Amino acid sequence: MRKTLLALHIGGAALAMATMSPAIAQQAAKGFVLEEVIVTAQKRSESSQDVPISIQAFGAESIEKLGATELFDLAASAPSLSVGGIPGSNTQSGLRGVVDFARNIGIDARMGVYIDGVYQGRSSTANQPLLGLESVEILRGPQGTLFGKNTVSGAINLNTRKASEDFMGELKAGIGNEGYWTGSGYLSGPLSETVFASIAYTKQERDGLFNNVVLGKEVGDWAQEGARAQLRFLPSDQLEMVFAADWGKSSNEAPVFTTAARPAFESGKDDELDEVDFWGTALTVNYSTDSGYTVSSISAYRENKYYLYGDEDFTPAVDAFQTTFDEDSDQFSQEFRIVSPESEDFDWVAGLYYFESSVATGRNLLFGAPVLPSQALSGTIAIPSVVDVTSYAAYVQGNYRFADKWELTAGLRYTDEEKDFDFNQVNAPSDPATGAVVLEVGLGLPAATAAFLASQAPGALFNAFNLSYQDKYSDSHVSPTIGLNYKLNDSVMYYAKYSRGYQSGGFNGDFNPYLPAIQFDSEYVDAFEVGVKSTSADGKLRVNADVFVQKFSDFQLFQSVPVGNTNVQIVSNAGEATSQGVELETVWLPSDSLQLTVNATYLDATYDKFENPISAVDPTQPKDFNGNDLNYAPKTKLYAGLQYAQPVGSAGELIFNLDYTYQDDLYTNNTNTDIVLVPSYDLWNARVSYTPTNNQWQVSAWVRNLTDEEYIVNHSQTALTAVERNIWGMPRLFGVEVKYNLGQ
């Protein structure tokens, strides 16, 4: 079969070397060994131990052993990755304690997710299915030079398997408690001497886990489905063309609890629903010159959408508030890149990038009889709106080895961006004289809701008239990076790095906008990092560690602004923040049959400056939140794993996996009060697998949340009525899985 070295120079879909676990590969004859992990963090394929940045990588085998099926499942074993909020389209995520989500069409998220080098532009579809992948790379800290805007928290690369030149594949099926079942498959191989193809598919479902005492049934059904396909064409030894496509959807009832004790669930008189759909295509063309340069073109188109229906009044029988959140986006991106060969003294990469997107919504808020003056009326506030984005960028980064053990890394990116905002709000029913929505307190509401409405003057809760608002935002940015690397020997590297990134400005395209602050500007981060990557003990011990300090200015903050008799949620550049801490990854092989893994993060992520505007009208409110923790930023997270291999005569081998996860207390809101406190918790997971000597098949049994720990993943207040809201974590789940390998 034809061989190619093109992929050694490029990232994304062009990975050429197989990756395994974060630092471990299991070999039947030799037991566990430290394995080289190939990553694309610097737009070329290279060992993660040679990349002078803080990075955690997962290979396909490691993902399988962790039982991870979605990207955010990796948060347990990647302590720097935090996930919170409402599960589904409104999940909040980030790295190093800088966590958020795109609440509406005018806001971007701080963490970028990339599929084969293609930016996945909306946070609602960031939680990608982990199928058909070669590896996942978690790049911690701002990645503005090589990855661009909206990576102030970090970036995550999902690298798919390359269609292989020999036939291979696998089939998997599994079942578990709570109605869980899964099925998946992967096939790859040649269509001709120069054309190769692959396809991956997965589907899984689980029944509801929680009792809805109002509806009298179990709620929380969950389903996920996805597919990836690739067509790879090698017309010559120098040219490679890869066409890739992916599709996925998920459905989640996402129950929200209003009682402190599990499993009571009293708020849902209607079936809640959260649906996410996406698909995308990409054409990657790589040409390798005779002199060793690789020129690449990546053209991509993606569509993402979600629909979320939720009960906002948290009453057992009365329809007061219901919301439907929706979003429909499409995007096109084009990147041209040139990667130099690696000489003894230097190497470099340069590129041009273009991105355009359109994000639309028709979300609405429905009012029922309890808040309307007539039982015959119903009310709706809708915001049919759209944001169009156009962005251009150019970047260059290089490494210069000016002495035997010393290397200088430097890079620069220039970005120019423009956003067009077309916002509309339609209020009905409305007062003929003023155009304002007419609301009044009705009967049958819980005390907290009734008290909230009683505090509002008639028409003051949503007092923006029917309106149409258009605006434009444009800005340009320079994102530099510079680093100094010292390679003590082939096994130990020290590095120090400075980088600057930015988070795009935007608009508050939400219900009842506060027009004086409807636009907000970009935020900036200056990040400093010192780290070490080492392998010792005759290749049996790997230790990677770093210390970081990240200073944010013009920090984009969600806050409540007093408007009339109510408060409006907006994003503004109201603050400054610091995220600093220590990250540690270790893997130790005491023997060929035993591996021990410890990953840990200590984090201090706090607001340096954050004034509270509500204090101006309410003296009981604090004047500022200076010194408070950032949202979803636990002080400590820890992952510890044990893997043990036990031969079963000459027939095969048993692999035992046991892992432990600890997460410290965190707050879900900048007030840092008890009502937004998520207490600390720890979880145990276990898995045992049997594989025969010929490696033709494998059977596994697994348990998650082994001790059936009862824990909360989100604790907050509803935006409209300030009712307490709890979301519980998963109870004990267990099951079995069978895998059959093809083409062995």
Residue, then its C-alpha position, 0 to 999 in steps of 0.5 A: m500500500r501507498k505510504t505518505l509522510l504528509a501528515l507529519h507536518i499538519g494538524g487536524a484530520a492529518l494525524a499520521m501516528a496513532t495515539m493511545s491513552p494520555a501517557i499509556a498504551q497497553q500491549a498484550a506481550k509487554g504490559f503497560v509502557l509509557e507511550e508517545v502521544i502525538v498532538t497538533a497544538q502547534k499546527r504540526s504533528e509532534s510529541s506532546q512532551d515536546v510542545p512547550i504549553s500546558i496540554q492534556a491529551f487523550g487517545a482512543e483507548s483511554i477514552e474507551k477505558l474512561g467510559a467517555t461518550e461525550l466531550f464533557d465526560l472527560a471533565a472528571s479526569a481532566p481537572s482543569l476542565s470545568v462543566g456546570g449549569i443546566p445539562g444540554s444546550n445551556t451547559q457552561s464550560g471552560l478551563r482554569g476556572v474561566v467558565d461561561f456559555a453563549r447565553n444568547i445570539g449576541i454572546d460568544a463562549r470563552m473556550g473554543v472547540y475544534i473538529d479537525g482544525v475547524y472551529q465549532g462556533r457555538s457553545s450549545t454544540a460544544n459537547q461533541p460525541l467522542l466517536g471515530l476519534e484518534s485523540v482529544e487535546i485539551l490546551r489550557g490557557p489562552q490560545g490566541t496566536l494559533f487559534g484566534k478569538n474566543t480561546v481566552s479560557g483555552a481550546i480543545n482539539l478533536n482529531t478524527r481517525k484517518a481513513s486507513e490503507d488496510f481494512m479495519g473496524e470494530l462493532k460494539a454493543g452494551i446494556g445497563n440499568e435504567g434502560y441504558w443501551t448503546g450500539s456503535g461501529y467503525l469501518s475503515g479501508p481502501l476503495s482503490e489504491t489511492v482512495f480510502a474511506s471510513i465511517a463511524y456511527t453511534k447511538q445510545e439511550r437511557d430512561g429517566l432516573f428521577n421521579n416527577v411527583v406531579l406527572g407521576k412518572e420517571v423523567g430525565d430521558w436521554a438519547q444521543e446519536g452521531a456519525r462521522a465519515q471520511l473520504r481520503f484521496l492520495p493522487s500522488d506521494q505529495l498530495e492528499m485530499v480529505f473530505a470529512a462530514d459529521w452529524g449528531k443530535s441529542s435529546n435530554e429532558a433535563p429535570v430541574f429540582t426545587t426540593a432539597a431531597r432526592p428524588a422528589f421533583e416537584s416543579g415540572k407540570d410539563d415535560e421539559l425538552d432540550e434538543v441539539d442538532f448539528w452537522g458539518t463538512a470539511l475539505t482538507v487539501n495538503y501538498s508537500t513540496d520537494s523541499g519539505y514544506t506543507v501547504s494546506s487548505i481547510s474549507a468548512y461549513r457547519e450548521n448548529k441548532y438547539y431547542l429548549y422548552g422549560d418551565e420557569d415558574f416551578t409550580p405544580a399546576v399553574d402556568a405562569f411562565q414558560t420559555t422556549f429558547d432556540e438558536d439556529s446558526d450556520q458558518f463558513s471558514q477558510e484557512f490557508r496554512i504553510v508549515s516549514p520543515e524542521s531544521e536543526d535551527f528553526d521551524w515555523v508556521a504561517g496562515l490566513y483565516y476567514f470566518e463568517s457566521s449567521v446566528a438567529t433566534g425566535r425565542n419567546l417567553l409565555f405568560g399564563a393566566p396567573v400574571l395576566p389581567s384576564q383568564a382569557l388572555s395569554g401573553t408572549i414576549a418574542i425576540p426574532s433576531v439575528v447576528d452576522v459575523t465576519s472575521y479575517a486573520a493572519y498569523v505566524q509562529g516559529n521556534y528558533r534554537f539559538a543554542d544547544k539546549w535553548e529554544l525561543t518561541a514567538g508568534l503573532r496573530y492579527t484579527d479584524e472582526e465585524k458583527d451586525f446586530d438586528f434585534n426585534q422584540v414583540n410584546a403581546p398582549s400590550d396596553p394600547a396606550t403605552g405598548a407595554v406588556v400588562l402583568e398583574v399578580g394572580l392566584g395559585l403561585p408559590a410564595a416566592t413567585a407571588a412576592f416577586l410579582a407583587s413587587q412589580a408595578p403594572g407593566a414594569l416587569f417587561n417594560a420595553f415597548n415593541l422595538s426594533y434595534q440595529d447596530k454594528y460592532s467592529d474591532s481589531h486585535v493583536s494576539p502575541t505569544i513568546g516563550l523560552n524553552y530549555k531542554l535539559n536532555d531528551s527526557v526533560m524540558y522546562y518552559a516559560k511562556y507569555s501569551r495574550g488573548y481576547q474574547s470577542g465583544g458583542f450584544n445583549g440580545d436577550f429579553n427586555p434589553y437594557l438599551p444603554a448597555i446593549q453593546f459590550d466590548s472585547e475582554y483581554v487576558d495576559a497569561f504567564e506560564v512556567g512548566v516542566k515536562s519529564t520522563s524518568a525512571d527508565g521510562k516508567l515515570r512521567v511528570n508534567a507540571d505548570v504554574f500559571v497566572q492569568k490577568f483579565s481586563d475588561f472582563q465580560l460579566f453577567q450582572s443584574v442592572p436595576v431598571g425601573n422596579t425590576n432587574v435586567q440581566i446583562v453582560s458588560n465589561a464590568g470587571e477584572a479577574t485573576s485565574q492562577g494555580v498549579e496543574l499536575e499530571t503524573v503516570w507511574l508504572p511500578s511494574d509492567s502490569l500496574q499503572l498509577t495516574v494522578n491528575a490534579t489542579y489547585l485553582d485560585a480564580t477570583y474577581d479583582k474588581f466587580e462593582n454591584p450596580i444593584s447596591a445603588v438602589d438596594p442598600t442591603q446588597p453588597k457594594d462589590f464582589n471583589g475577592n469572590d470566586l469566579n463561577y464554577a471554579p473549584k479550588t481543588k480537583l483531583y483524579a486518581g486512577l489505577q489499572y492492573a493487568q492479570p493474565v488468564g493463563s495463555a488464553g487472554e488477559l483481565i484489565f482492572n480499572l478503578d478511578y476516583t474523582y474529587q471536586d471541591d466546593l464551588y459557586t454558580n453565581n458571583t454573589n457567592t451565597d449559600i443558595v448558589l453553593v455546590p458542595s464538594y463531592d467525590l465519585w468512584n468508578a470501576r471497569v473490568s475487561y477481558t481480552p483473549t490473546n488474539n485480540q479479536w473481541q473484548v467483554s467489559a463490565w463497568v460501574r459509575n458512581l460506585t458508592d451511589e453518592e448523592y450530589i448536586v451539580n448545579h445550585s442556583q436561582t431562577a432568573l424570573t422568580a428567584v426560586e431555588r433550583n437544584i440539579w442532581g448528579m447521576p446515581r449509580l449506573f452499571g452495565v456490560e459492553v461487548k466489542y468485536n474487532l474486524g480486520q485483525 
